[in-house]
Amino acid sequence: MGMTGQASGQSRYGAGRKSPLGLGGTVAVHALVIGAFLLLPKEVIDTFRPSPPITGVNIPIEPPPPLDPVDDVKPDPKLPTQPQPQPERPTALDPLVNMPTGDTSLIGSNGHGDIGPITPPYIPPPPPLSEPVLTEASIDPRAKAAFQPDYPGTMIRQGVEGAVTVRVTISPEGRVTAIEKVSATDESFWLATQRHALRTWRFRPATRDGVAITSTKTLTVRFTLTDR
């Protein structure tokens, strides 16, 4: 009997004491659970509570009052007002300062600082064209001995003297290209002069600035009997 009581007493004592290994495992499991709970984000922890739905209500809008006349319209204080123009203040004129005039030796310059009207530069007129140097035609001295026409035979037999005035056209080569009767004592004197001039007369041509040109010349030929 005594042995049995001792054995049962030991059995109860052993059952009342827990193993240290089992106690440590239990603590570790709880620590892991608490750590996992702490690491969860707040959105997961908090309970989602949907907001109540928004219900709209139509509020009747009263019509605006009738507009007053333009004179009675009052400006809206909320709108920006246009600034009123300020009265112009008279400005003081700057004192005139006499600027030194510049070099006016140049033609058309009014000087440095001159506010007067600018005159155009003076352009001298071109020099007048010089008159060309003209030289009249003259009888070639080499042909002067043969210049007198032949005396008409009928005029010699009749003992008639006379004169013929002609106007001849002289080429740049000095030859007579045309002859015109101005006056004649008799027709025979004119025909004799016409034939002789076209065939024999030679001239020094007229020149303009040294260049030979065509010209005209008026001559008088006299028929005189020398043996009377």
Secondary structure, 3 states (H helix, E strand, C coil): CHHHHHHHHHHHHHHHCCCHHHHHHHHHHHHHHHHHHHHCCHHHHCCCCCCCCCCCCCCCCCCCCCCCCHHHCCCCCCCCCCCCCCCCCCCCCCCCCCCCCCCCCCCCCCCCCCCCCCCCCCCCCCCCCCCCCEECCEECHHHCCCCCCCCCHHHHHHCCCEEEEEEEEECCCCEEEEEEEEEECCHHHHHHHHHHHHHHCEEECEEECCEEECEEEEEEEEECCCCC
